[in-house]
Amino acid sequence: MEATGTDEVEKIKSKFMSAWHNMKYSWVLKTKTYFSRNSPVFLLGKCYHFKTEGEYRALHSFQMTPEISGNVEEFRRDFISRIWLTYREEFPQIKGSALTTDCGWGCTLRTGQMLLAQGLMLHFLGRAWVWPEALDMDSCESESWTSSTVRKLTASLEASLTADRDPKVLPQPRPQRRPSSRDWDGSQMRNDIYHRKIISWFGDSPVAAFGLHQLIEYGKKSGKMAGDWYGPAVVAHILRKAVEEARDPELQGITVYVAQDCTVYSSDVIDRQCSFLDSGKAGTKAVIILVPVRLGGERTNTDYLEFVKGILSLEYCVGIIGGKPKQSYYFAGFQDDSLIYMDPHYCQSFVDVSIKDFPLESFHCPSPKKMSFKKMDPSCTIGFYCRTVQDFEKASEEITKMLKSSSKEKYPLFTFVKGHSRDYDFASSPLHEEKDLFSEDEKKRLKRFSTEEFVLL
């Protein structure tokens, strides 16, 4: 009986925390973001210019030739099409805890999910894909956020006073979406299926391959528990394990490699890609490369600004897990010296992604946010996607040139080296690790990262 009472207290506490964080962050979500018409906007390798007349000014320092697109609507459609993963509440209880929400502690796991989701979108849908209903996400969606927060807070108060275990929140009436008159061809149908499938892999249930419940289970191997804070480097290793352990046949053609001590060992990456041949099938695996780095000491060194811009200008970049002190964001682009990001700090209701035609709107952000590069926390994880070995070799050459041209210090931010990690007296290749999800060497590295990285709320 005592345990039941404790669980009830935890549930009520969880509801108050969700309502409090919604009140805390909803004004940020409603704040309008202003973009200059005189500067290009970059979003995950694509460039948009809102100026109708005038000369386009490229980033000549890196000799980039990103795809140039024309107008505001195309940028909005592209941004909204990215998968947005935020705090959720009232999902199935996390094993070993009474938590049914990640509000207040799961933001870095969410930004890691967003980066992985972008990699999967490149893999299954391609960079040119956009959600056909993206522009149907109008302002009324964001305008209802604050009022929804107030209703949730009121419901939580009433529940605590009446001991109601399931407080009811009256739903906000939503306009009915007009059915599309478009006749979808086979390709569009396929894309719609993969769009939903990718989101379902991140569902908040124990069975979802990359859902919060699974990520927390893998995090336990590095000493993390539900409710703890997670840094960008720790999340990178958790994502790698999640992809390795995924059992969906669709996911057998992709792998994740995490750089060791700011070094990408080319032979280790290629071994991962070619491991697909062991199954007897033709072809190789695509790879998502994650590089945990620090862009300075206690504060971000502004000398790295041009490098970060260059990274986000690459077509195979899948974003950056980063943020500012005590808050994690998913960085996906930039304009001038401001980074464009998606914010996970909004607690939305649980969506059962196992239901056919589950609603997609809450998985797409209707409005981008901007933040000065100077406010960025130095701890972050950079992500790239390479479909083939040739793509990886091309990317390593291009990024190495970028690292050399942007580095004012003797040593670059990270490096690509030939050979295996074992050739440099490091732990054996990740392909041959023991069955334990994290090797002893990895656990030591994760412990070090945990003490260095910023603390999240």
Number of C-alpha atoms within 10 A of each C-alpha: 6 7 8 9 10 12 15 16 14 16 19 19 15 22 24 19 18 27 25 19 17 25 21 14 17 22 12 14 22 15 11 12 13 9 16 12 13 17 16 22 25 26 26 24 23 21 22 21 21 19 16 10 9 7 8 11 10 15 14 8 12 20 10 13 15 17 13 16 15 13 13 16 12 14 20 15 20 20 26 22 22 22 24 25 30 28 25 23 22 19 20 15 16 21 14 9 12 17 21 20 29 25 27 21 22 25 29 26 30 28 29 30 27 28 32 28 22 27 28 22 22 20 19 17 17 13 17 8 17 18 17 12 14 19 15 13 17 11 11 11 14 17 13 15 21 18 14 20 23 15 18 23 21 16 21 25 17 14 17 18 9 10 12 13 12 10 17 14 13 10 8 11 7 9 7 6 8 7 6 9 6 6 8 11 8 9 9 14 12 13 18 15 12 16 21 16 15 18 21 22 20 24 23 27 23 18 15 19 22 29 21 26 23 24 22 23 19 22 24 13 15 22 12 16 16 23 17 16 20 25 27 29 30 27 26 29 23 27 26 20 21 22 18 15 16 16 11 10 7 10 17 15 16 22 23 27 25 24 24 17 12 17 17 24 23 19 15 21 25 22 17 22 25 17 16 19 12 9 7 8 8 10 13 20 24 26 25 27 24 31 27 27 20 21 19 15 11 13 16 19 16 15 14 19 19 19 21 19 21 22 26 27 27 23 19 22 27 31 31 29 32 27 27 21 17 13 20 32 25 28 28 27 28 24 21 17 15 20 26 24 25 27 25 26 26 25 26 22 14 18 20 14 20 14 9 8 9 12 12 14 16 17 17 19 24 24 19 18 20 19 18 14 22 16 14 23 24 23 26 27 25 23 27 26 27 24 18 17 20 11 14 23 13 13 18 18 12 13 19 17 12 19 21 16 14 20 15 11 9 7 10 15 19 19 18 15 14 11 15 20 21 12 12 10 8 11 17 17 17 16 11 8 12 11 7 8 21 20 17 13 11 16 16 13 16 20 13 13 19 20 10 15 20 24 16 19 15
